[in-house]
Structure formats: structure tokens, C-alpha cells
């Protein structure tokens, strides 16, 4: 690989990393503040965009099933963190919470 090809590859990687940082900032704005938000954003937005969650309105049991299914698929979190995520989602994205036009709360 030539020097110019290496520079190009590094530039591509940096652009990808910067776009991930921007996506994280947007994800943070999409979610209501509260206990468990930081764990949720850290664990779940590695693979999912904000709209994937904010458009759903599920019961606590349904959220628990989804969260633990994701853990079975490789989401990296402790049992305590998974429970914090379930609590956060059930509190903020339960069936009694209205959806906004943009899909978020």
C-alpha cells in the first residue's frame, strides 16, 4: 500500500469516527433525561439509531424481552445495566406515553 493510499484509508476511518460522534450527540438529544439514559445511550446506540426506539411504545415486560434479546445477541452490559435500561425505556417509552410527530417523546 502506498503512502497516499494509507493517508486515504486513515481519512476514511477518521470521517467514520467523527460521524459516529455526531450521531451520539443527536441520540443524546432524542432521549429524555433521567436515570438510565447514559447506560441506554452507551449500550444501545452502538447498533441502533434513536428512531428505532423512540417510535416504540411497549410495556415493561415487552421492553425487558427486547433488551434481554439484544443482550443475547451481543449487547455488552451487565445484568444491572440491562435492568437500568429496561427501567428507563418503560418509564419513558411505555404504552401510556404519546408519540410526537418526529417519532420521539
ABEGO torsion letter per residue (X at the ends): XBAAAAAAAAAAAAAAAAAAAAAAAAAAAABBBEBGAAAAAAAAAAABBAAAAAABBBBAAAAAAAAAAAAAAGBBBBAAAAAAAAAAAAAAABAABBBBAAGBX
